[in-house]
Amino acid sequence: VREIASYISQNYASDLSLDLLAERFYISKYHMSREFKKAFGITVGSYVNSQRITKAKELLRFSDQQIEAIARACGIEDNSYFNKVFQKAEGITAREYRRKWRGQ
């Protein structure tokens, strides 16, 4: 399970579906999901999203890239989905996060 978490942390921008991960690690996706939740207390999908949001926050703070480009760099192609996931995780939009961080 730790190998899977490490793989997700290194490949957060890639397609990381349960099926793909299960195939890559030669494990049933149902068994993987149960063991991952048991070990980390969150689902595989939540872990993937947390890794993506962590990277997005870093890019929002330290780069001038457009938010759409940051979303794609973090593995989320749909900008509205990125905004939804970001706001759910942080309580504010990505644009508000950037403004707040920069003191604007």
C-alpha distance (Angstrom), angle and dihedral (degrees) to the residues before:
residue distance angle dihedral
V1 . . .
R2 3.80 . .
E3 3.81 89.0 .
I4 3.79 89.3 54.9
A5 3.82 91.5 50.0
S6 3.79 90.2 48.5
Y7 3.80 91.0 49.2
I8 3.81 90.6 50.7
S9 3.82 91.2 49.1
Q10 3.79 91.2 53.0
N11 3.82 96.6 41.1
Y12 3.82 103.1 35.1
A13 3.83 91.3 132.1
S14 3.82 92.7 58.1
D15 3.77 129.5 81.7
L16 3.80 102.7 -80.3
S17 3.77 106.2 179.9
L18 3.80 120.0 161.4
D19 3.80 89.4 -114.1
L20 3.80 92.6 53.5
L21 3.81 93.3 47.3
A22 3.80 92.6 46.3
E23 3.80 90.7 50.8
R24 3.80 92.8 46.6
F25 3.82 93.1 51.0
Y26 3.82 97.1 36.6
I27 3.79 94.3 -121.8
S28 3.79 135.4 121.0
K29 3.80 110.1 -96.4
Y30 3.81 89.5 -133.0
H31 3.80 93.1 52.4
M32 3.81 90.8 44.0
S33 3.81 91.3 51.2
R34 3.81 92.8 50.0
E35 3.80 94.4 46.4
F36 3.81 93.0 44.6
K37 3.79 92.1 51.5
K38 3.80 90.5 46.1
A39 3.83 91.9 51.0
F40 3.82 100.4 40.6
G41 3.80 105.1 20.8
I42 3.81 93.0 -125.3
T43 3.78 135.7 78.4
V44 3.79 123.6 -97.8
G45 3.82 89.6 -111.3
S46 3.79 92.3 52.5
Y47 3.80 90.4 49.2
V48 3.82 91.3 50.8
N49 3.80 90.7 49.8
S50 3.80 92.5 47.5
Q51 3.80 90.7 53.0
R52 3.81 90.6 49.1
I53 3.81 93.5 47.6
T54 3.81 91.8 47.8
K55 3.81 90.0 54.7
A56 3.81 91.3 44.0
K57 3.81 90.9 53.6
E58 3.79 90.0 51.5
L59 3.82 91.5 50.6
L60 3.80 92.1 45.3
R61 3.81 90.3 53.8
F62 3.78 101.0 41.2
S63 3.80 107.2 29.0
D64 3.77 138.0 55.6
Q65 3.79 94.1 -139.7
Q66 3.78 117.7 135.5
I67 3.79 114.4 -100.0
E68 3.82 91.0 -115.9
A69 3.82 90.0 56.2
I70 3.80 90.8 48.2
A71 3.80 90.5 51.7
R72 3.82 90.9 53.2
A73 3.81 91.8 45.1
C74 3.79 87.8 55.4
G75 3.79 93.8 51.5
I76 3.80 99.7 -99.1
E77 3.80 112.6 117.5
D78 3.81 98.4 -179.2
N79 3.79 110.9 74.7
S80 3.80 95.3 -158.9
Y81 3.82 90.1 51.7
F82 3.82 89.2 49.4
N83 3.80 90.5 52.5
K84 3.81 90.8 48.6
V85 3.82 93.6 49.5
F86 3.81 92.6 43.7
Q87 3.79 93.6 49.5
K88 3.80 91.9 46.8
A89 3.81 90.5 51.9
E90 3.81 99.4 41.2
G91 3.79 105.3 23.4
I92 3.81 91.9 -124.5
T93 3.80 135.0 66.6
A94 3.78 122.1 -94.7
R95 3.81 90.1 -110.3
E96 3.82 91.4 52.4
Y97 3.81 89.9 46.9
R98 3.80 91.1 54.2
R99 3.81 92.6 47.5
K100 3.80 92.4 47.0
W101 3.80 92.4 48.4
R102 3.80 92.2 49.8
G103 3.79 92.3 46.9
Q104 3.78 96.0 -116.4
